[in-house]
Amino acid sequence: MGELIYDVTTLVNMKAENKGLKLNVEVDESLSTKLYGDDKRVREVITNILNNAVKYTEKGFVNLKITGKTEENVVLLKIVVEDSGQGIKEEDLDKIFSGFSQVNVKKNKNIEGTGLGLSITKRLVELMNGSIDVDSEFGRGSKFTVFIPQQVTSDEKMGDYKSH
């Protein structure tokens, strides 16, 4: 799990730094280091949401927080990505997970993308028996929360992620 988080955040952090953004990463110390699930899809989900946060944030921060609640060898991963970006209008919230849709087109005309990222992300999360939700305030930022169940395969705990 530590390697997955490191790989994703290293790539996204380069983009964030190029824009002058601060990428903050917080990982629950009690999270197991080894999980069994579709690591490629979990990686894709986190990458897509983080990339979107960086793409639509001009100044400030992007936060990634990963925690988990474990019951009987299954952890319900909670992945939260929060940013200080432009946010999403309330009337557009239900559109962001639809394919080929981008909101606030006038303001975002110079931002590249097909409008498929969040649609694909939602589908991947659902295929892993998880859920995704967004909370946003236009002009103040967005917060995406993802829950994905994974099987725990080790009792070894993450500990201080930053020390790794």
Contact map, one row per residue, 1 for C-alpha under 8 A:
11111000000000000000000000000001111000000000000000000000000000000000000000000000000000000000000000000000000000000000000000000000000000000000000000000000000000000000
11111100000000000000000000000000100000000000000000000000000000000000000000000000000000000000000000000000000000000000000000000000000000000000000000000000000001001000
11111110000000000000000000000000000000000000000000000000000000000000000000000000000000000000000000000000000000000000000000000000000000000000000000000000000000000000
11111111000000000000000000000000000000100010000000000000000000000000000000000000000000000000000000000000000000000000000000000000000000000000000000000000000000000000
11111111100000000000000000000000000000000010000000000000000000000000000000000000000000000000000000000000000000000000000000000000000000000000000000000000000000000000
01111111110000000000000000000000000000000000000000000000000000000000000000000000000000000000000000000000000000000000000000000000000000000000000000000000000000000000
00111111111000000000000000000000000000000000000000000000000000000000000000000000000000000000000000000000000000000000000000000000000000000000000000000000000000000000
00011111111100000000000000000000000000000010011000000000000000000000000000000000000000000000000000000000000000000000000000000000000000000000000000000000000000000000
00001111111110000000000010000000000000000000001000000000000000000000000000000000000000000000000000000000000000000000000000000000000000000000000000000000000000000000
00000111111111000000000000000000000000000000000000000000000000000000000000000000000000000000000000000000000000000000000000000000000000000000000000000000000000000000
00000011111111100000000000000000000000000000000000000000000000000000000000000000000000000000000000000000000000000000000000000000000000000000000000000000000000000000
00000001111111110000000000000000000000000000001001100100000000000000000000000000000000000000000000000000000000000000000000000000000000000000000000000000000000000000
00000000111111111000001000000000000000000000000000000000000000000000000000000000000000000000000000000000000000000000000000000000000000000000000000000000000000000000
00000000011111111100000000000000000000000000000000000000000000000000000000000000000000000000000000000000000000000000000000000000000000000000000000000000000000000000
00000000001111111110000000000000000000000000000000000100000000000000000000000000000000000000000000000000000000000000000000000000000000000000000000000000000000000000
00000000000111111111111000000000000000000000000000000100000000000000000000000000000000000000000000000000000000000000000000000000000000000000000000000000000000000000
00000000000011111111111000000000000000000000000000000000000000000000000000000000000000000000000000000000000000000000000000000000000000000000000000000000000000000000
00000000000001111111100000000000000000000000000000000000000000000000000000000000000000000000000000000000000000000000000000000000000000000000000000000000000000000000
00000000000000111111100000000000000000000000000000000000011000000000000000000000000000000000000000000000000000000000000000000000000000000000000000000000000000000000
00000000000000011111110000000000000000000000000000000000001100000000000000000000000000000000000000000000000000000000000000000000000000000000000000000000000000000000
00000000000000011111111000000000000000000000000000000100111111000000000000000000000000000000000000000000000000000000000000000000000000000000000000000000000000000000
00000000000000011001111100000000000000000000000000000000000111000000000000000000000000000000000000000000000000000000000000000000000000000000000000000000000000000000
00000000000010011000111110000000000000000000000000000000000011110000000000000000000000000000000000000000000000000000000000000000000000000000000000000000000000000000
00000000000000000000011111000000000000000000000000000000000011110000000000000000000000000000000000000000000000000000000000000000000000000000000000000000000000000000
00000000100000000000001111100000000000000000000000000000000000111000000000000000000000000000000000000000000000000000000000000000000000000000000000000000000000000000
00000000000000000000000111110000000000000000000000000000000000111100000000000000000000000000000000000000000000000000000000000000000000000000000000000000000000001000
00000000000000000000000011111010000000000000000000000000000000001110000000000000000000000000000000000000000000000000000000000000000000000000000000000000000000011000
00000000000000000000000001111110000000000000000000000000000000001111000000000000000000000000000000000000000000000000000000000000000000000000000000000000000001100000
00000000000000000000000000111110000000000000000000000000000000000000000000000000000000000000000000000000000000000000000000000000000000000000000000000000000011111000
00000000000000000000000000011111000000000000000000000000000000000000000000000000000000000000000000000000000000000000000000000000000000000000000000000000000011100000
00000000000000000000000000111111100000000000000000000000000000000011000000000000000000000000000000000000000000000000000000000000000000000000000000000000000011100000
10000000000000000000000000000111111000000000000000000000000000000000000000000000000000000000000000000000000000000000000000000000000000000000000000000001011111000000
11000000000000000000000000000011111000000000000000000000000000000000000000000000000000000000000000000000000000000000000000000000000000000000000000000000011111000000
10000000000000000000000000000001111100000000000000000000000000000000000000000000000000000000000000000000000000000000000000000000000000000000000000000001110100000000
10000000000000000000000000000001111110000000000000000000000000000000000000000000000000000000000000000000000000000000000000000000000000000000000000000111110000000000
00000000000000000000000000000000011111100000000000000000000000000000000000000000000000000000000000000000000000000000000000000000000000000000000000000111100000000000
00000000000000000000000000000000001111100000000000000000000000000000000000000000000000000000000000000000000000000000000000000000000000000000000000000110000000000000
00000000000000000000000000000000000111111100000000000000000000000000000000000000000000000000000000000000000000000000000000000001000000000000000000000000000000000000
00010000000000000000000000000000000111111110000000000000000000000000000000000000000000000000000000000000000000000000000000000000000000000000000000000000000000000000
00000000000000000000000000000000000001111111000000000000000000000000000000000000000000000000000000000000000000000000000000000000000000000000000000000000000000000000
00000000000000000000000000000000000001111111100000000000000000000000000000000000000000000000000000000000000000000000000000010000000000000000000000000000000000000000
00000000000000000000000000000000000001111111110000000000000000000000000000000000000000000000000000000000000000000000000000000000000000000000000000000000000000000000
00011001000000000000000000000000000000111111111000000000000000000000000000000000000000000000000000000000000000000000000000000000000000000000000000000000000000000000
00000000000000000000000000000000000000011111111100000000000000000000000000000000000000000000000000000000000000000000000010000000000000000000000000000000000000000000
00000000000000000000000000000000000000001111111110000000000000000000000000000000000000000000000000000000000000000000000010011000000000000000000000000000000000000000
00000001000000000000000000000000000000000111111111000000000000000000000000000010000000000000000000000000000000000000000000000000000000000000000000000000000000000000
00000001100100000000000000000000000000000011111111100000000000000000000000000000000000000000000000000000000000000000000000000000000000000000000000000000000000000000
00000000000000000000000000000000000000000001111111110000000000000000000000000000000000000000000000000000000000000000110010000000000000000000000000000000000000000000
00000000000000000000000000000000000000000000111111111000000000000000000000000000100000000000000000000000000000000000010010000000000000000000000100000000000000000000
00000000000100000000000000000000000000000000011111111100000001010000000000000000100000000000000000000000000000000000000000000000000000000000000000000000000000000000
00000000000100000000000000000000000000000000001111111110000000000000000000000000000000000000000000000000000000000000000000000000000000000000000000000000000000000000
00000000000000000000000000000000000000000000000111111111000000000000000000000000000000000000000000000000000000000000000000000000000000000000000000000000000000000000
00000000000000000000000000000000000000000000000011111111100001000000000000000000111010000000000000000000000000000000000000000000000000000000010000000000000000000000
00000000000100110000100000000000000000000000000001111111110001000000000000000000001000000000000000000000000000000000000000000000000000000000000000000000000000000000
00000000000000000000000000000000000000000000000000111111110000000000000000000000000000000000000000000000000000100000000000000000000000000000000000000000000000000000
00000000000000000000000000000000000000000000000000011111110000000000000000000000000011000000000000000000000000000000000000000000000000000000000000000000000000000000
00000000000000000000100000000000000000000000000000001111111111000000000000000000001111000000000000000000000000000000000000000000000000000000100000000000000000000000
00000000000000000010100000000000000000000000000000000111111100000000000000000000000011000000000000000000000000000000000000000000000000000000000000000000000000000000
00000000000000000011100000000000000000000000000000000000111110000000000000000000000110000000000000000000000000000000000000000000000000000000000000000000000000000000
00000000000000000001110000000000000000000000000000000000111111000000000000000000001110000000000000000000000000000000000000000000000000000000000000000000000000000000
00000000000000000000111100000000000000000000000000000000101111100000000000000000001110000000000000000000000000000000000000000000000000000000000000000000000000000000
00000000000000000000111100000000000000000000000001001100100111110000000000000000111100000000000000000000000000000000000000000000000000000000000000000000000000000000
00000000000000000000001111000000000000000000000000000000000011111000000000000001111000000000000000000000000000000000000000000000000000000000000000000000000000000000
00000000000000000000001111000000000000000000000001000000000001111100000000000011110000000000000000000000000000000000000000000000000000000000000000000000000000000000
00000000000000000000000011110000000000000000000000000000000000111110000000000111100000000000000000000000000000000000000000000000000000000000000000000000000000000000
00000000000000000000000001110000000000000000000000000000000000011111000000001111000000000000000000000000000000000000000000000000000000000000000000000000000000000000
00000000000000000000000000110010000000000000000000000000000000001111100000001110000000000000000000000000000000000000000000000000000000000000000000000000000000000000
00000000000000000000000000010010000000000000000000000000000000000111110000111100000000000000000000000000000000000000000000000000000000000000000000000000000000000000
00000000000000000000000000000000000000000000000000000000000000000011111000111000000000000000000000000000000000000000000000000000000000000000000000000000000000000000
00000000000000000000000000000000000000000000000000000000000000000001111111110000000000000000000000000000000000000000000000000000000000000000000000000000000000000000
00000000000000000000000000000000000000000000000000000000000000000000111111100000000000000000000000000000000000000000000000000000000000000000000000000000000000000000
00000000000000000000000000000000000000000000000000000000000000000000011111000000000000000000000000000000000000000000000000000000000000000000000000000000000000000000
00000000000000000000000000000000000000000000000000000000000000000000011111100000000000000000000000000000000000000000000000000000000000000000000000000011100000000000
00000000000000000000000000000000000000000000000000000000000000000000011111110000000000000000000000000000000000000000000000000000000000000000000000001111000000000000
00000000000000000000000000000000000000000000000000000000000000000001111011111000000000000000000000000000000000000000000000000000000000000000000000001111000000000000
00000000000000000000000000000000000000000000000000000000000000000001110001111100000000000000000000000000000000000000000000000000000000000000000000111100000000000000
00000000000000000000000000000000000000000000000000000000000000000111100000111110000000000000000000000000000000000000000000000000000000000000000001111100000000000000
00000000000000000000000000000000000000000000000000000000000000001111000000011111000000000000000000000000000000000000000000000000000000000000000011110000000000000000
00000000000000000000000000000000000000000000010000000000000000011110000000001111100000000000000000000000000000000000000000000000000000000000000011100000000000000000
00000000000000000000000000000000000000000000000000000000000000111100000000000111110000000000000000000000000000000000000000000000000000000000001111000000000000000000
00000000000000000000000000000000000000000000000011001000000001111000000000000011111000000000000000000000000000000000000000000000000000000000001110000000000000000000
00000000000000000000000000000000000000000000000000001000000001110000000000000001111100000000000000000000000000000000000000000000000000000000111100000000000000000000
00000000000000000000000000000000000000000000000000001100100111100000000000000000111110000000000000000000000000000000000000000000000000000000111000000000000000000000
00000000000000000000000000000000000000000000000000000000101111000000000000000000011111100000000000000000000000000000000000000000000000000001110000000000000000000000
00000000000000000000000000000000000000000000000000001001111110000000000000000000001111100000000000000000000000000000000000000000000000000011110000000000000000000000
00000000000000000000000000000000000000000000000000000001110000000000000000000000000111110000000000000000000000000000000000000000000000000111110000000000000000000000
00000000000000000000000000000000000000000000000000000000000000000000000000000000000111111000000000000000000000000000000000000000000000011111110000000000000000000000
00000000000000000000000000000000000000000000000000000000000000000000000000000000000001111101100000000011000000000000000000000000000000011110110000000000000000000000
00000000000000000000000000000000000000000000000000000000000000000000000000000000000000111111100000000000000000000000000000000000000000011100000000000000000000000000
00000000000000000000000000000000000000000000000000000000000000000000000000000000000000011111100000000000000000000000000000000000000000011100000000000000000000000000
00000000000000000000000000000000000000000000000000000000000000000000000000000000000000001111110000000000000000000000000000000000000000000000000000000000000000000000
00000000000000000000000000000000000000000000000000000000000000000000000000000000000000011111111100000010000000000000000000000000000000000000000000000000000000000000
00000000000000000000000000000000000000000000000000000000000000000000000000000000000000011111111100000000000000000000000000000000000001010000000000000000000000000000
00000000000000000000000000000000000000000000000000000000000000000000000000000000000000000011111111000000000000000000000000000000000000000000000000000000000000000000
00000000000000000000000000000000000000000000000000000000000000000000000000000000000000000001111111001110000000000000000000000000000000000000000000000000000000000000
00000000000000000000000000000000000000000000000000000000000000000000000000000000000000000001111111001110000000000000011000000000000000000000000000000000000000000000
00000000000000000000000000000000000000000000000000000000000000000000000000000000000000000000011111101000000000000000011001000000000000000000000000000000000000000000
00000000000000000000000000000000000000000000000000000000000000000000000000000000000000000000011111111000000000000001011000000000000000000000000000000000000000000000
00000000000000000000000000000000000000000000000000000000000000000000000000000000000000000000000011111000000000000011011100000000000000000000000000000000000000000000
00000000000000000000000000000000000000000000000000000000000000000000000000000000000000000000000001111100000000000111000000000000000000000000000000000000000000000000
00000000000000000000000000000000000000000000000000000000000000000000000000000000000000000000001111111110000000000111000000000000000000000000000000000000000000000000
00000000000000000000000000000000000000000000000000000000000000000000000000000000000000000000001100011111100000000110000000000000000000000000000000000000000000000000
00000000000000000000000000000000000000000000000000000000000000000000000000000000000000010001001100001111100100000000000000000000000000000000000000000000000000000000
00000000000000000000000000000000000000000000000000000000000000000000000000000000000000010000000000000111111100000000000000000000000000000000000000000000000000000000
00000000000000000000000000000000000000000000000000000000000000000000000000000000000000000000000000000111111110000000000000000000000000000000000000000000000000000000
00000000000000000000000000000000000000000000000000000000000000000000000000000000000000000000000000000001111110000000000000000000000000000000000000000000000000000000
00000000000000000000000000000000000000000000000000000000000000000000000000000000000000000000000000000001111111000000000000000000000000000000000000000000000000000000
00000000000000000000000000000000000000000000000000000000000000000000000000000000000000000000000000000011111111100000000000000000000000000000000000000000000000000000
00000000000000000000000000000000000000000000000000000000000000000000000000000000000000000000000000000000111111110000000000000000000000000000000000000000000000000000
00000000000000000000000000000000000000000000000000000000000000000000000000000000000000000000000000000000001111110000000000000000000000000000000000000000000000000000
00000000000000000000000000000000000000000000000000000010000000000000000000000000000000000000000000000000000111111000000000000000000000000000000000000000000000000000
00000000000000000000000000000000000000000000000000000000000000000000000000000000000000000000000000000000000011111100000000000000000000000000000000000000000000000000
00000000000000000000000000000000000000000000000000000000000000000000000000000000000000000000000000000000000000111111000000000000000000000000000000000000000000000000
00000000000000000000000000000000000000000000000000000000000000000000000000000000000000000000000000011100000000011111100000000000000000000000000000000000000000000000
00000000000000000000000000000000000000000000000000000000000000000000000000000000000000000000000000111100000000001111111000000000000000000000000000000000000000000000
00000000000000000000000000000000000000000000000000000000000000000000000000000000000000000000000001111000000000001111111100000000000000000000000000000000000000000000
00000000000000000000000000000000000000000000000100000000000000000000000000000000000000000000000000000000000000000111111110000000000000000000000000000000000000000000
00000000000000000000000000000000000000000000000110000000000000000000000000000000000000000000000111100000000000000011111111000000000000000000000000000000000000000000
00000000000000000000000000000000000000000000000000000000000000000000000000000000000000000000000111100000000000000011111111100000000000000000000000000000000000000000
00000000000000000000000000000000000000000000000000000000000000000000000000000000000000000000000000100000000000000001111111110000000000000000000000000000000000000000
00000000000000000000000000000000000000000001100110000000000000000000000000000000000000000000000000000000000000000000111111111000000000000000000000000000000000000000
00000000000000000000000000000000000000000000000000000000000000000000000000000000000000000000000010000000000000000000011111111100001100000000000000000000000000000000
00000000000000000000000000000000000000000000000000000000000000000000000000000000000000000000000000000000000000000000001111111110000000000000000000000000000000000000
00000000000000000000000000000000000000001000100000000000000000000000000000000000000000000000000000000000000000000000000111111111000000000000000000000000000000000000
00000000000000000000000000000000000000000000100000000000000000000000000000000000000000000000000000000000000000000000000011111111111100000000000001110000000000000000
00000000000000000000000000000000000000000000000000000000000000000000000000000000000000000000000000000000000000000000000001111111111000000000000000000000000000000000
00000000000000000000000000000000000000000000000000000000000000000000000000000000000000000000000000000000000000000000000000111111110000000000000000000000000000000000
00000000000000000000000000000000000001000000000000000000000000000000000000000000000000000000000000000000000000000000000000011111110000000000000000011000000000000000
00000000000000000000000000000000000000000000000000000000000000000000000000000000000000000000000000000000000000000000000000001111111000000000000000011000000000000000
00000000000000000000000000000000000000000000000000000000000000000000000000000000000000000000000000000000000000000000000000001111111100000000000001111000000000000000
00000000000000000000000000000000000000000000000000000000000000000000000000000000000000000000000000000000000000000000000001001100111110000000000001110000000000000000
00000000000000000000000000000000000000000000000000000000000000000000000000000000000000000000000000000000000000000000000001001000011111000000000111100000000000000000
00000000000000000000000000000000000000000000000000000000000000000000000000000000000000000000000000000000000000000000000000000000001111100000000111000000000000000000
00000000000000000000000000000000000000000000000000000000000000000000000000000000000000000000100000000000000000000000000000000000000111110000011110000000000000000000
00000000000000000000000000000000000000000000000000000000000000000000000000000000000000000000000000000000000000000000000000000000000011111000011100000000000000000000
00000000000000000000000000000000000000000000000000000000000000000000000000000000000000111100100000000000000000000000000000000000000001111101111000000000000000000000
00000000000000000000000000000000000000000000000000000000000000000000000000000000000000111100000000000000000000000000000000000000000000111111110000000000000000000000
00000000000000000000000000000000000000000000000000000000000000000000000000000000000001111100000000000000000000000000000000000000000000011111100000000000000000000000
00000000000000000000000000000000000000000000000000000000000000000000000000000000000011110000000000000000000000000000000000000000000000001111100000000000000000000000
00000000000000000000000000000000000000000000000000000000000000000000000000000000000111100000000000000000000000000000000000000000000000011111110000000000000000000000
00000000000000000000000000000000000000000000000000000000100000000000000000000000011111110000000000000000000000000000000000000000000000011111111000000000000000000000
00000000000000000000000000000000000000000000000000001000000000000000000000000000011111110000000000000000000000000000000000000000000001111001111100000000000000000000
00000000000000000000000000000000000000000000000000000000000000000000000000000001111000000000000000000000000000000000000000000000000001110000111110000000000000000000
00000000000000000000000000000000000000000000000010000000000000000000000000000001110000000000000000000000000000000000000000000000000111100000011111000000000000000000
00000000000000000000000000000000000000000000000000000000000000000000000000000111100000000000000000000000000000000000000000000000000111000000001111100000000000000000
00000000000000000000000000000000000000000000000000000000000000000000000000001111000000000000000000000000000000000000000000001000011110000000000111110000000000000000
00000000000000000000000000000000000000000000000000000000000000000000000000011110000000000000000000000000000000000000000000001000011100000000000011111000000000000000
00000000000000000000000000000000000000000000000000000000000000000000000000011100000000000000000000000000000000000000000000001001111000000000000001111100000000000000
00000000000000000000000000000000000000000000000000000000000000000000000001111000000000000000000000000000000000000000000000000001110000000000000000111110000000000000
00000000000000000000000000000000001110000000000000000000000000000000000001111000000000000000000000000000000000000000000000000000000000000000000000011111000000000000
00000000000000000000000000000000001110000000000000000000000000000000000011100000000000000000000000000000000000000000000000000000000000000000000000001111100000000000
00000000000000000000000000000001011100000000000000000000000000000000000011100000000000000000000000000000000000000000000000000000000000000000000000000111111000000000
00000000000000000000000000000000011100000000000000000000000000000000000010000000000000000000000000000000000000000000000000000000000000000000000000000011111000000000
00000000000000000000000000000001111000000000000000000000000000000000000000000000000000000000000000000000000000000000000000000000000000000000000000000001111100000000
00000000000000000000000000000001100000000000000000000000000000000000000000000000000000000000000000000000000000000000000000000000000000000000000000000001111110000000
00000000000000000000000000000001110000000000000000000000000000000000000000000000000000000000000000000000000000000000000000000000000000000000000000000000011111000000
00000000000000000000000000001111100000000000000000000000000000000000000000000000000000000000000000000000000000000000000000000000000000000000000000000000001111100000
01000000000000000000000000011111100000000000000000000000000000000000000000000000000000000000000000000000000000000000000000000000000000000000000000000000000111111000
00000000000000000000000000011110000000000000000000000000000000000000000000000000000000000000000000000000000000000000000000000000000000000000000000000000000011111000
00000000000000000000000000101000000000000000000000000000000000000000000000000000000000000000000000000000000000000000000000000000000000000000000000000000000001111111
01000000000000000000000001101000000000000000000000000000000000000000000000000000000000000000000000000000000000000000000000000000000000000000000000000000000001111111
00000000000000000000000000000000000000000000000000000000000000000000000000000000000000000000000000000000000000000000000000000000000000000000000000000000000000011111
00000000000000000000000000000000000000000000000000000000000000000000000000000000000000000000000000000000000000000000000000000000000000000000000000000000000000011111
00000000000000000000000000000000000000000000000000000000000000000000000000000000000000000000000000000000000000000000000000000000000000000000000000000000000000011111
